[in-house]
Amino acid sequence: MTVSVDEFKKSLQLWASGITVVTTSSDKYGIQGMTVTAFSSVSVNPPQILVCINNSADTGEGIQESHSFAVNILSSNQEKTSNNFAGGSSQKERFEKTDWTLGSTGAPILNDSLMSLDCIVVDKFLAGTHWIIIGEVQQCICRTGEPLVYYRGGYRQLANN
């Protein structure tokens, strides 16, 4: 017997993770972005990462068309950005409230993020309710600061040693 959805979600709240905003730009859908916590490195050579996006999310359609996306890892002062891209507002409103530029692939890069990885799609497959999208990194943009961390349903700060 498998675990219930609620039990699984409760368990996953015990996993602290960084917060990212995945962005893309395509002719058909324009600029798009969404908050994503399911992000991981895959390979160093070639440099590849993965993101998991709900198959009902419109940003996934834009990535499908453009074959490119950026992962913007949020800094500790970007809680509003995280909430803004988590939903409740249009794609246009999300980007009006955020300082951004286009990256090398044409995907939006959030200028205040801690780090941005601009990627081309190399693979994509469906697993349950989500697309797993593998991207090969074309550009890395690193800035200074601390990451925005999410744990047990809330934002957290790293402790200073």
C-alpha positions as CSV (number, residue, x, y, z in Angstrom):
1,M,0.0,0.0,0.0
2,T,1.3,3.5,-0.9
3,V,1.3,6.5,1.4
4,S,-1.4,9.1,1.1
5,V,-0.8,12.4,-0.6
6,D,-1.2,14.3,2.7
7,E,1.3,11.9,4.5
8,F,3.8,12.3,1.7
9,K,3.5,16.1,1.7
10,K,3.9,16.2,5.5
11,S,7.1,14.1,5.2
12,L,8.6,16.3,2.5
13,Q,8.2,19.3,4.7
14,L,11.1,17.9,6.7
15,W,13.4,18.4,3.7
16,A,14.9,21.9,3.8
17,S,15.4,23.3,0.3
18,G,16.4,26.4,-1.5
19,I,13.8,28.3,-3.5
20,T,14.2,28.9,-7.3
21,V,12.2,30.7,-9.9
22,V,12.3,28.9,-13.2
23,T,11.8,31.2,-16.2
24,T,11.4,30.9,-19.9
25,S,10.5,33.0,-23.0
26,S,8.8,31.8,-26.1
27,D,7.1,33.4,-29.1
28,K,3.7,31.8,-28.4
29,Y,3.6,32.2,-24.6
30,G,5.9,35.2,-24.0
31,I,7.8,35.5,-20.7
32,Q,6.9,33.1,-18.0
33,G,8.1,32.0,-14.6
34,M,7.2,30.0,-11.5
35,T,8.5,29.2,-8.1
36,V,10.1,25.8,-7.9
37,T,11.7,23.9,-5.0
38,A,12.4,20.7,-7.0
39,F,15.9,21.5,-8.5
40,S,19.1,19.5,-8.5
41,S,22.4,19.2,-10.2
42,V,22.8,16.2,-12.5
43,S,26.2,16.3,-14.1
44,V,29.4,18.4,-14.0
45,N,30.6,17.3,-17.4
46,P,28.6,18.3,-19.3
47,P,27.1,20.8,-16.8
48,Q,23.5,19.7,-16.4
49,I,20.7,20.3,-13.9
50,L,17.1,19.2,-13.5
51,V,13.9,20.9,-12.4
52,C,10.5,19.3,-11.8
53,I,7.4,21.2,-13.0
54,N,3.8,20.2,-12.5
55,N,2.4,19.1,-15.9
56,S,-0.5,21.5,-15.5
57,A,1.8,24.6,-15.1
58,D,1.7,27.0,-18.0
59,T,5.5,27.7,-17.7
60,G,6.1,24.1,-18.8
61,E,4.4,24.8,-22.1
62,G,6.7,27.8,-22.7
63,I,9.8,25.6,-21.9
64,Q,8.4,23.0,-24.4
65,E,8.2,25.6,-27.1
66,S,11.4,27.5,-26.4
67,H,13.6,24.5,-25.5
68,S,15.3,26.8,-22.9
69,F,14.9,28.0,-19.4
70,A,16.7,29.6,-16.5
71,V,16.9,28.6,-12.9
72,N,17.2,31.6,-10.6
73,I,18.1,30.6,-7.0
74,L,16.6,33.2,-4.7
75,S,18.5,35.2,-2.1
76,S,17.3,35.5,1.5
77,N,15.8,38.9,0.7
78,Q,13.5,37.6,-2.0
79,E,10.5,36.2,-0.1
80,K,8.2,38.5,-2.0
81,T,9.6,37.3,-5.3
82,S,9.1,33.7,-4.3
83,N,5.5,34.4,-3.3
84,N,4.9,36.5,-6.4
85,F,6.0,33.7,-8.8
86,A,4.1,31.0,-6.7
87,G,0.8,32.0,-8.3
88,G,-2.1,34.2,-7.8
89,S,-1.0,36.8,-10.3
90,S,-0.6,36.8,-14.1
91,Q,2.7,36.1,-15.8
92,K,2.8,39.8,-16.8
93,E,2.3,41.0,-13.2
94,R,5.0,38.6,-11.9
95,F,7.6,40.2,-14.2
96,E,6.4,43.8,-13.7
97,K,7.3,43.3,-10.0
98,T,10.8,41.9,-10.7
99,D,14.0,43.3,-12.1
100,W,15.1,41.0,-14.9
101,T,17.1,40.8,-18.1
102,L,17.3,38.2,-20.9
103,G,20.0,35.5,-20.6
104,S,22.0,34.0,-23.4
105,T,19.2,31.5,-24.3
106,G,16.5,34.2,-24.2
107,A,15.2,33.1,-20.8
108,P,14.6,35.8,-18.2
109,I,17.3,36.2,-15.6
110,L,16.2,37.6,-12.3
111,N,18.8,40.3,-11.5
112,D,18.5,40.1,-7.7
113,S,18.8,36.3,-7.4
114,L,21.7,34.7,-5.7
115,M,22.6,32.7,-8.8
116,S,21.1,32.0,-12.2
117,L,21.7,29.1,-14.5
118,D,20.7,29.6,-18.2
119,C,20.0,26.3,-19.9
120,I,18.9,24.5,-23.0
121,V,16.6,21.5,-22.7
122,V,18.4,18.2,-23.4
123,D,15.7,15.8,-22.1
124,K,12.2,15.9,-20.6
125,F,10.0,13.1,-19.3
126,L,6.8,12.7,-17.4
127,A,6.9,11.2,-13.9
128,G,3.5,11.1,-12.1
129,T,2.2,14.6,-12.0
130,H,5.4,16.4,-13.0
131,W,7.7,16.9,-15.9
132,I,11.4,16.2,-15.1
133,I,13.3,18.6,-17.3
134,I,17.1,18.2,-17.8
135,G,18.9,21.3,-18.9
136,E,22.5,21.8,-20.0
137,V,23.9,25.0,-18.5
138,Q,25.0,27.6,-21.0
139,Q,25.7,30.4,-18.6
140,C,26.2,30.8,-14.9
141,I,25.7,34.1,-13.1
142,C,26.8,34.2,-9.4
143,R,26.2,37.0,-7.0
144,T,26.9,37.5,-3.3
145,G,24.4,36.9,-0.5
146,E,22.6,34.1,1.4
147,P,20.0,31.7,0.0
148,L,16.3,31.7,0.7
149,V,15.5,28.5,2.4
150,Y,12.1,26.8,2.9
151,Y,11.4,24.3,5.7
152,R,8.2,23.1,7.3
153,G,6.0,25.4,5.4
154,G,8.0,28.6,6.0
155,Y,11.0,30.6,5.0
156,R,14.2,30.2,7.2
157,Q,17.5,31.9,7.6
158,L,20.8,30.1,7.8
159,A,22.5,30.4,11.2
160,N,25.8,32.3,11.3
161,N,28.7,30.4,12.8
